[in-house]
Amino acid sequence: MVGVWEWLTLAVLSMVPFWEGRYTIPLAIAWGVDPLSAYLWCAAFNILASPLIFFGLSVVYSRWLFRVDPVRWVYEACVRRVSSKNSRALERWQELGLIVFVAIPVPVTGVWTATLLAWLFELDVRKSILVIGLGVLIACAITTLITLGILSL
């Protein structure tokens, strides 16, 4: 039987970069959590990380990092480059791009990186959280199916 501490561990690990649902779901199933519960729990906490990251990036940048010239220059260069170049392509494909980026269950394509990209590109926060969440649901479903041996790569 899985106790409170195991559930809390799964919740925290689901929000940690590189762990996220990709490694937390197999861990949960190995601990004896039924696959549907593992999927729902890990995906929910993985999705919860996105608004927290958006908030954290905004607060940290606006209060401290904008004062550090190299950080501000990189941020402004990213924003300028994206807004001036391919802005129509970005507007057209941003949602699908974020979904596909997060849906591929490999390291570095998760919520943390996608949220950072959405923040740098100054995409709509609500829409970004929604599409990143959809990508998480897809990635966690793929991970669960692979863990159960239903899907193989």
Stockholm file with secondary structure:
# STOCKHOLM 1.0

chainA/1-153         MVGVWEWLTLAVLSMVPFWEGRYTIPLAIAWGVDPLSAYLWCAAFNILASPLIFFGLSVVYSRWLFRVDPVRWVYEACVRRVSSKNSRALERWQELGLIVFVAIPVPVTGVWTATLLAWLFELDVRKSILVIGLGVLIACAITTLITLGILSL
#=GR chainA/1-153 SS CCCHHHHHHHHHHHHSTTTHHHHHHHHHHHTTCCHHHHHHHHHHHHHHHHHHHHHHHHHHHHHTGGGSHHHHHHHHHHHHHHHHSSHHHHHHHHHHHHHHHHHSCSTTSSHHHHHHHHHHTTCCHHHHHHHHHHHHHHHHHHHHHHHTTSSCC
#=GC SS_cons         CCCHHHHHHHHHHHHSTTTHHHHHHHHHHHTTCCHHHHHHHHHHHHHHHHHHHHHHHHHHHHHTGGGSHHHHHHHHHHHHHHHHSSHHHHHHHHHHHHHHHHHSCSTTSSHHHHHHHHHHTTCCHHHHHHHHHHHHHHHHHHHHHHHTTSSCC
//
